[in-house]
């Protein structure tokens, strides 16, 4: 009986705690909404400024984003302003395209919402002009049923999406939130990626947005790493850049023991389906061992590129003259930034083409004399 009472008290505590949290959250949301409503009422009493004849501006504390809305119907703008402000957005509204363009040039906005059917300058012209003046601003179109086809056409000129009127408060807020999520994701993807130097095993725990450089290991211009072992042999694998560009793998090709290679010769390969990419050797020498565990578990090369995912050991034949052609430490970080930018450009329309990846990122250095071989490969791809 005592045990049952304890259980009931515990369950009751959890239920009460959940209710308190729910009530607190709703009270906080209601308080924030009241503050926005107060700001909305105050701002609506402001006179138009000289920035634009019909400008009405409402700014809230900690806004989610800044929106400029343009429509020739004041009643539509009143609705947009009230709904979006209460949802936590800063909102400017004007009644003509030229006024909107003037503001876009003077003030930073995240979004421009434009009606399609307007006298003088219509929505299509607004979309074109805004994307020309401020390519960083996302433009959304407000359209009626009769102009949906035209709204779709505006997306060819840079509009990100459209919303059909009449709309409910929930529909407009959901639309704005979706646009904000897409914008934040795009801006995050465009940020200069994080490149960090890590211990071999730590690459397994790095996030998808972090690129890892192996501490204490050299990296070739063809994205193979080379770590000098205590006995003088060189352990080799693919780097994190190649792992993120190509993984997952469903097969690997390992060099046979005793195989002699020169720097730049194909050493190992990874594959998925019908596609295969070959990696040139970062050093010259003779293969002394291969990681046979990869044959039964090819994915290990992608999961643990600098530790359990190594490919082979090579006994080097000319390490002293070839090491200067490899990168280590900070030089790898700056080079990685450039390589990642190139990769994003190459994969802008979708998944990277493996044959293109091999030709543009893994092409071996051109054979040269001993002096040239000692210089890092700094080729660029146009």
C-alpha positions in Angstrom: 0.0 0.0 0.0 2.8 2.3 0.9 4.6 1.5 -2.4 1.4 2.3 -4.4 1.0 5.6 -2.5 4.6 6.6 -3.4 4.0 5.7 -7.0 0.8 7.8 -7.1 2.5 10.7 -5.4 5.4 10.5 -8.0 2.9 10.4 -10.9 1.0 13.3 -9.4 4.2 15.3 -9.0 5.0 14.7 -12.7 1.5 15.7 -13.8 1.5 18.9 -11.7 5.0 19.8 -12.9 3.9 19.4 -16.6 0.8 21.5 -16.0 2.8 24.2 -14.3 5.2 24.3 -17.2 2.4 24.4 -19.7 0.6 27.2 -17.9 3.8 29.2 -17.5 4.6 28.9 -21.2 1.1 29.9 -22.2 1.2 32.9 -19.7 4.6 33.9 -21.2 3.2 33.7 -24.7 0.1 35.7 -23.8 2.3 38.3 -22.1 4.5 38.6 -25.2 1.4 38.8 -27.4 0.0 41.7 -25.3 3.2 43.6 -25.5 3.2 43.2 -29.3 -0.4 44.3 -29.5 0.4 47.4 -27.4 3.3 48.2 -29.8 1.0 47.6 -32.7 -1.6 50.1 -31.4 1.0 52.7 -30.7 2.7 52.4 -34.0 -0.5 52.6 -35.9 -1.0 56.1 -34.6 2.3 57.3 -36.0 2.2 59.7 -38.9 3.7 58.6 -42.2 7.4 59.5 -42.5 9.2 61.1 -45.4 10.7 57.7 -46.2 7.6 56.8 -48.1 4.2 58.5 -48.2 2.2 55.5 -47.2 4.7 53.8 -44.9 3.4 52.3 -41.7 6.0 50.7 -39.4 5.7 48.4 -36.4 8.8 47.1 -34.6 8.6 44.6 -31.7 11.2 43.5 -29.1 13.4 40.5 -30.3 11.8 40.2 -33.7 11.9 36.9 -35.6 12.6 38.7 -38.8 11.9 42.0 -40.6 9.2 42.1 -43.3 8.3 44.8 -45.9 4.8 44.3 -47.3 3.5 46.1 -50.4 -0.1 46.0 -51.5 -2.4 48.7 -53.0 -5.2 47.7 -50.7 -4.8 49.3 -47.2 -7.2 46.7 -45.7 -4.9 43.9 -46.8 -1.9 45.7 -45.4 -3.8 46.2 -42.1 -4.4 42.5 -41.9 -0.8 41.6 -42.8 0.5 44.0 -40.3 -1.6 42.9 -37.4 -1.1 39.1 -38.0 2.6 39.3 -38.5 3.3 41.7 -35.7 1.4 39.5 -33.2 3.5 36.6 -34.5 6.7 38.4 -33.6 7.8 40.0 -36.8 8.9 43.6 -37.5 6.6 44.9 -40.3 6.8 47.8 -42.6 3.9 48.3 -45.1 3.6 50.5 -48.2 1.0 50.8 -50.9 3.2 51.0 -54.1 6.1 49.2 -55.7 8.3 52.4 -56.1 7.9 53.1 -52.4 8.9 49.6 -51.5 12.0 49.8 -53.7 13.1 53.0 -52.1 12.9 51.4 -48.7 14.7 48.2 -49.8 17.7 50.4 -50.8 17.8 52.1 -47.4 16.8 49.5 -44.9 17.7 45.9 -44.3 14.8 43.5 -44.6 14.7 39.7 -44.5 11.5 39.4 -46.6 9.4 41.5 -49.0 5.8 40.4 -49.4 4.3 41.8 -52.6 0.9 41.7 -54.1 0.7 40.8 -57.8 -2.1 43.0 -59.1 -1.1 46.6 -58.4 -1.4 49.8 -60.5 1.8 51.3 -61.9 4.3 48.7 -60.9 2.9 45.2 -60.5 4.2 42.4 -58.4 6.3 40.8 -61.1 8.2 44.0 -61.6 8.7 44.3 -57.8 10.2 40.8 -57.6 12.6 41.5 -60.4 13.6 44.9 -59.0 14.1 43.7 -55.4 16.2 40.7 -56.5 18.3 43.1 -58.7 18.8 45.6 -55.9 19.1 43.2 -53.0 19.7 39.6 -54.0 20.0 38.7 -50.3 16.3 39.6 -49.6 13.7 36.8 -50.0 10.6 37.9 -51.9 7.2 36.2 -51.4 4.1 36.9 -53.5 0.6 37.5 -52.4 -1.9 36.3 -55.0 -5.5 35.7 -55.6 -6.9 32.6 -57.2 -7.0 34.2 -60.7 -3.3 35.1 -60.6 -1.8 31.8 -59.3 -0.2 31.1 -62.7 1.5 34.5 -62.6 2.7 33.9 -59.0 4.3 30.7 -60.1 6.0 32.6 -62.9 7.5 35.1 -60.5 9.5 32.2 -58.9 11.5 32.1 -62.2 12.5 35.7 -61.4 13.6 34.9 -57.8 10.5 34.8 -55.7 10.8 32.1 -53.0 7.1 31.2 -52.6 3.6 32.6 -52.8 0.5 32.7 -50.5 -3.0 32.8 -51.8 -5.5 35.3 -50.4 -7.9 35.4 -48.7 -5.8 33.7 -45.9 -6.5 33.0 -42.3 -4.2 34.2 -39.5 -3.0 30.7 -39.0 -2.2 30.2 -42.7 -0.2 33.4 -42.9 1.7 32.8 -39.8 2.6 29.2 -40.9 3.6 30.6 -44.3 5.9 33.2 -42.7 7.4 30.6 -40.4 8.2 28.2 -43.3 9.9 31.0 -45.2 11.9 31.9 -42.1 13.0 28.3 -41.6 14.1 28.0 -45.2 16.0 31.3 -45.1 17.8 30.3 -41.9 18.8 27.0 -43.3 20.1 28.6 -46.5 22.1 31.2 -44.6 23.5 28.6 -42.3 24.6 26.5 -45.4 26.2 29.6 -46.9 28.3 30.3 -43.8 32.0 29.7 -44.0 32.3 26.1 -42.7 34.0 25.2 -39.4 37.3 23.4 -39.9 38.9 22.0 -36.8 42.0 19.9 -36.0 41.1 16.8 -34.1 42.6 13.6 -32.7 42.0 10.7 -35.0 39.1 9.2 -33.1 37.3 12.5 -32.6 36.3 12.9 -36.3 33.6 10.3 -35.5 31.8 12.6 -33.1 32.0 15.8 -35.2 28.8 17.3 -36.5 27.8 17.3 -40.2 28.7 21.1 -40.4 32.3 20.5 -39.0 35.2 19.4 -41.2 38.0 17.7 -39.3 41.7 17.9 -40.1 43.7 15.0 -38.5 46.1 16.2 -35.9 49.7 15.0 -36.4 48.9 13.7 -40.0 49.7 15.1 -43.4 47.1 15.7 -46.1 47.7 15.5 -49.8 46.1 17.7 -52.4 44.1 14.7 -53.5 42.4 14.3 -50.0 44.3 11.3 -48.7 45.9 11.6 -45.3 49.3 10.2 -44.3 50.5 9.6 -40.8 54.1 8.5 -40.1 54.1 5.6 -37.7 56.9 5.0 -35.0 58.5 2.4 -37.2 58.8 4.8 -40.2 55.9 3.4 -42.2 53.1 5.6 -43.4 49.4 4.9 -42.6 47.1 6.2 -45.3 43.3 6.9 -45.6 40.8 9.3 -47.1 40.2 12.6 -45.4 37.0 14.1 -43.8 36.4 16.3 -46.9 36.1 13.2 -49.1 34.2 11.3 -46.5 31.5 14.0 -46.3 31.4 14.4 -50.1 31.0 10.7 -51.0 29.8 8.7 -48.0 28.1 6.3 -47.5 30.2 3.6 -49.2 29.2 0.1 -49.9 32.5 -1.2 -51.1 36.2 -0.5 -51.0 39.2 -1.5 -53.1 42.4 -2.1 -51.2 45.9 -2.4 -52.6 47.6 -5.8 -52.3 50.5 -6.3 -50.0 53.8 -5.8 -51.9 52.3 -3.4 -54.5 54.8 -0.7 -55.4 53.3 2.8 -56.0 54.6 6.2 -56.9 53.2 9.4 -55.5 50.1 10.2 -57.6 49.4 6.5 -58.6 45.9 5.1 -57.7 46.2 3.5 -54.3 42.7 2.7 -53.0 39.1 3.3 -54.1 35.6 3.6 -52.6 32.3 2.9 -54.3 28.6 3.1 -54.0 26.3 1.3 -56.5 27.8 1.6 -59.9 30.1 4.6 -59.0 33.7 4.4 -58.0 36.3 7.0 -57.0 40.0 6.3 -56.9 42.4 8.0 -54.5 46.0 8.7 -55.5 48.8 7.7 -53.2 50.3 10.7 -51.2 53.7 9.0 -51.1 55.8 6.6 -53.0 56.8 3.2 -51.6 55.6 -0.4 -51.2 52.3 -1.5 -49.6 53.1 -3.5 -46.4 49.6 -4.0 -45.1 45.9 -3.3 -45.9 43.0 -2.8 -43.5 41.1 -6.0 -44.3 38.4 -5.0 -41.9 37.1 -2.6 -44.5 36.3 -5.4 -46.9 33.6 -6.7 -44.6 32.6 -3.2 -43.4 33.2 -0.6 -46.1 31.2 2.0 -44.1 33.9 2.1 -41.5 35.9 4.3 -43.8 33.1 6.9 -43.7 32.4 6.5 -40.0 36.0 6.7 -38.7 38.2 8.2 -41.5 41.2 8.9 -39.3 41.1 5.9 -37.0 39.5 2.6 -37.7 38.9 3.6 -41.3 42.5 3.6 -42.5 43.2 1.9 -45.8 46.8 0.7 -45.9 50.4 1.0 -44.7 53.1 2.0 -47.1 56.9 1.6 -46.6 58.0 4.9 -48.1 60.9 5.1 -50.6 61.4 8.8 -50.9 59.6 10.4 -47.9 62.1 13.2 -47.3 61.6 14.8 -50.7 57.8 14.1 -50.9 56.8 15.4 -47.4 57.1 19.1 -48.5 54.4 18.5 -51.1 51.9 17.6 -48.3 50.1 19.9 -45.9 49.8 19.7 -42.1 48.2 21.8 -39.4 46.9 25.3 -40.1 47.7 25.3 -43.9 45.2 22.4 -44.2 42.5 24.5 -42.6 42.7 27.4 -45.0 43.0 25.1 -48.0 40.0 23.1 -46.7 37.9 26.3 -46.7 38.6 26.8 -50.4 38.0 23.2 -51.2 34.6 23.2 -49.4 33.6 26.3 -51.4 34.5 24.6 -54.6 32.6 21.5 -53.6 29.4 23.5 -52.8 29.6 25.2 -56.2 30.1 21.8 -57.9 27.1 20.4 -56.0 24.8 23.4 -56.2 22.2 21.6 -58.3 22.2 18.4 -56.2 24.4 15.5 -55.2 28.0 15.8 -56.4 28.8 13.8 -59.6 31.5 11.2 -58.6 33.3 11.3 -61.9 33.5 15.1 -61.7 34.6 14.9 -58.1 37.5 12.5 -59.1 38.6 14.7 -62.0 38.4 18.0 -60.2 39.5 17.1 -56.7 41.5 13.9 -56.9 43.5 14.4 -60.1 47.2 13.5 -59.3 49.8 16.2 -59.6 51.6 16.6 -62.8 54.9 14.7 -62.8 57.8 17.1 -62.5 61.5 17.3 -61.4 62.6 16.8 -57.9 62.5 20.5 -57.1 58.9 20.9 -58.4 57.8 17.7 -56.5 58.8 19.4 -53.2 56.2 22.1 -53.6 52.6 21.7 -52.4 50.1 21.1 -55.2 48.2 24.4 -55.6 46.3 23.7 -58.8 42.9 25.4 -59.1 39.9 24.2 -61.2 38.1 26.7 -63.4 
